[in-house]
Amino acid sequence: MTDPEYLDAGGVVPDVTDETATPAPIRIDVWSDIACPWCYIGKRNLENGLAAAAQDEDAPRVEITYHSFELSPDTPVDFDGSSADFLAQHKGVTREQAQQMNERVAQIAKDQAGLHYRFDLQQHTNTVKAHELVHFAKQHGKQLEMKERLLSAYFVEGRHVGRIDELVELAGSVGLDEAAARDALENDEFLPAVRQDQAQARAYGINGVPFFVIDGQYGVSGAQPAEAFTQVARQVWAEHRAAAL
């Protein structure tokens, strides 16, 4: 693991040199897509890496926020074909090659992150409404739960995360008000927030996900191993400690 890349994109760095000398939490902003298999792996590796750092005597405090990124915004809500068909079309490979790619990713997901992908059940779809739902959940203090629920629904359970009816049911499963969720999705209430996330990604120069931005300064690209996230958390927390002295 190399040192995190420095982001020169006008990120705002929290002021941790207040009079209390108490370090501010590390802020981790994550750009990802519901339909990105590496994003779920990266999410779980991040969580496992932070859990290891949490065992330290001087454990880092961390705040995580998820942001929207659409890998294939032109995907229809109801894609006619299998996961392998979708991958073959978008990668310009044969269906057999696409199947092999899925099998490889599924094995990595299992070995690295303990995730059991079911590409045979997967229903490819447009993810913009799922991203809107994540923003709705954030407003109600349930963003992390909603993000996890959507990824599990898509990659493990074969649920359709592009239809409003299905998304409303998933919202209810994490304790969100289903009527309010339906109203927000049907009226595109959080579509501007999705577009703002995408604009910020462009400002940072992010063109692939998952991408992790630490304190608006450092960028970590890809589904890094859990140990890499442990290292980054400890390094940045030491910087917070030093700045608070």
Stockholm file with secondary structure:
# STOCKHOLM 1.0

chainA/1-245         MTDPEYLDAGGVVPDVTDETATPAPIRIDVWSDIACPWCYIGKRNLENGLAAAAQDEDAPRVEITYHSFELSPDTPVDFDGSSADFLAQHKGVTREQAQQMNERVAQIAKDQAGLHYRFDLQQHTNTVKAHELVHFAKQHGKQLEMKERLLSAYFVEGRHVGRIDELVELAGSVGLDEAAARDALENDEFLPAVRQDQAQARAYGINGVPFFVIDGQYGVSGAQPAEAFTQVARQVWAEHRAAAL
#=GR chainA/1-245 SS CCCCEECCSCCCCCCCCCTTCCCCCEEEEEEECTTCHHHHHHHHHHHHHHHHHTTSTTCCCEEEEEEECCSCTTCCSSCCSCHHHHHHHHHTCCHHHHHHHHHHHHHHHHHHHCCCCCTTTCCCCCCHHHHHHHHHHHHTTCHHHHHHHHHHHHHTSCCCCSSHHHHHHHHHHTTCCHHHHHHHHHTTTTHHHHHHHHHHHHHHTCCSSSEEEETTTEEEESCCCHHHHHHHHHHHHHHHHHHHC
#=GC SS_cons         CCCCEECCSCCCCCCCCCTTCCCCCEEEEEEECTTCHHHHHHHHHHHHHHHHHTTSTTCCCEEEEEEECCSCTTCCSSCCSCHHHHHHHHHTCCHHHHHHHHHHHHHHHHHHHCCCCCTTTCCCCCCHHHHHHHHHHHHTTCHHHHHHHHHHHHHTSCCCCSSHHHHHHHHHHTTCCHHHHHHHHHTTTTHHHHHHHHHHHHHHTCCSSSEEEETTTEEEESCCCHHHHHHHHHHHHHHHHHHHC
//
